[in-house]
């Protein structure tokens, strides 16, 4: 799934939405955690999209920094779903890996732009 970052974050958001639909069908804490995951997981791509239309380098870095923070939060919620035995690890392994990769890519982009 190697592609440009806006496409990659959009695809990640779609996968998060599908996962959250499953969590929403469950009672209690699963639904609550799903809502948190939905907010942070879809915010990554939304901020990347906003960054694509930034009016300055500072604005771009700001949007990508927010996207990176949201990716870190998403990583937290995914890990918590596994640690709390809400979902089995194998269900989330690919999403966690992709989330880690997005964090690394966003961090790299931010550092590169700041050096310019």
C-alpha positions as CSV (number, residue, x, y, z in Angstrom):
1,X,0.0,0.0,0.0
2,X,2.8,2.5,-0.9
3,X,1.3,5.7,-2.3
4,X,1.4,9.4,-1.7
5,X,0.6,10.5,1.8
6,X,-2.9,12.1,1.1
7,X,-4.0,8.9,-0.6
8,X,-2.5,6.7,2.1
9,X,-4.1,8.6,4.9
10,X,-7.4,8.5,3.1
11,X,-7.2,4.7,2.8
12,X,-6.2,4.4,6.4
13,X,-9.3,6.5,7.4
14,X,-11.5,4.2,5.4
15,X,-10.2,1.2,7.3
16,X,-10.7,3.1,10.6
17,X,-14.3,3.8,9.7
18,X,-15.0,0.2,8.9
19,X,-13.4,-0.9,12.2
20,X,-15.4,1.7,14.2
21,X,-18.6,0.4,12.5
22,X,-17.9,-3.0,14.1
23,X,-17.1,-1.4,17.5
24,X,-20.3,0.7,17.3
25,X,-22.4,-2.5,17.2
26,X,-21.0,-3.6,20.5
27,X,-22.3,-2.3,23.9
28,X,-20.4,-0.3,26.5
29,X,-16.8,0.6,26.3
30,X,-16.2,-0.8,22.8
31,X,-18.5,1.9,21.4
32,X,-16.8,4.6,23.5
33,X,-13.3,3.6,22.4
34,X,-14.6,3.3,18.9
35,X,-15.8,6.9,18.9
36,X,-12.4,8.1,20.2
37,X,-10.6,6.1,17.5
38,X,-12.9,7.4,14.8
39,X,-12.2,11.0,15.7
40,X,-8.4,10.6,15.8
41,X,-8.1,8.1,13.0
42,X,-10.0,10.2,10.4
43,X,-8.4,13.4,11.6
44,X,-5.0,12.3,10.2
45,X,-6.1,12.4,6.6
46,X,-8.3,15.5,7.1
47,X,-5.3,17.5,8.4
48,X,-3.0,16.2,5.6
49,X,-5.6,17.4,3.1
50,X,-5.7,20.8,4.8
51,X,-1.9,20.9,4.6
52,X,-2.0,20.3,0.9
53,X,-3.8,23.7,0.6
54,X,-1.7,25.5,3.1
55,X,-0.8,29.1,2.4
56,X,2.7,29.0,4.0
57,X,5.4,26.6,5.1
58,X,4.4,27.3,8.7
59,X,0.8,26.4,8.0
60,X,1.9,23.2,6.2
61,X,4.1,22.2,9.2
62,X,1.2,23.0,11.6
63,X,-1.3,20.8,9.7
64,X,1.1,17.9,9.3
65,X,2.1,18.2,13.0
66,X,-1.5,17.9,14.0
67,X,-1.9,14.9,11.7
68,X,1.2,13.3,13.3
69,X,-0.3,13.9,16.8
70,X,-3.6,12.4,15.7
71,X,-1.7,9.4,14.3
72,X,0.0,8.9,17.7
73,X,-3.4,9.1,19.5
74,X,-4.8,6.6,17.0
75,X,-1.9,4.3,17.7
76,X,-2.8,4.6,21.4
77,X,-6.4,3.6,20.9
78,X,-5.5,0.7,18.7
79,X,-3.1,-0.6,21.3
80,X,-5.7,-0.2,24.0
81,X,-8.3,-2.2,22.1
82,X,-5.8,-5.1,22.0
83,X,-4.6,-4.7,25.6
84,X,-8.2,-4.6,26.9
85,X,-9.0,-7.8,25.0
86,X,-11.7,-6.0,23.0
87,X,-10.2,-7.1,19.7
88,X,-7.7,-9.8,19.1
89,X,-4.2,-8.7,18.1
90,X,-4.3,-10.3,14.7
91,X,-7.4,-8.1,13.9
92,X,-5.4,-4.9,14.4
93,X,-1.8,-5.8,13.4
94,X,-2.0,-4.3,9.9
95,X,-3.6,-1.1,11.1
96,X,-1.1,-0.7,13.9
97,X,1.8,-1.2,11.5
98,X,0.3,1.2,9.0
99,X,-0.3,3.7,11.8
100,X,3.4,3.4,12.8
101,X,4.5,3.9,9.2
102,X,2.3,7.0,8.9
103,X,3.8,8.5,12.1
104,X,7.3,7.9,10.7
105,X,6.4,9.4,7.3
106,X,4.7,12.4,8.7
107,X,7.6,13.0,11.1
108,X,10.1,12.8,8.3
109,X,8.1,15.2,6.1
110,X,7.8,17.7,9.0
111,X,11.6,17.6,9.7
112,X,12.4,17.9,6.0
113,X,10.2,21.0,5.5
114,X,11.5,22.6,8.7
115,X,15.1,22.3,7.3
116,X,14.2,24.2,4.1
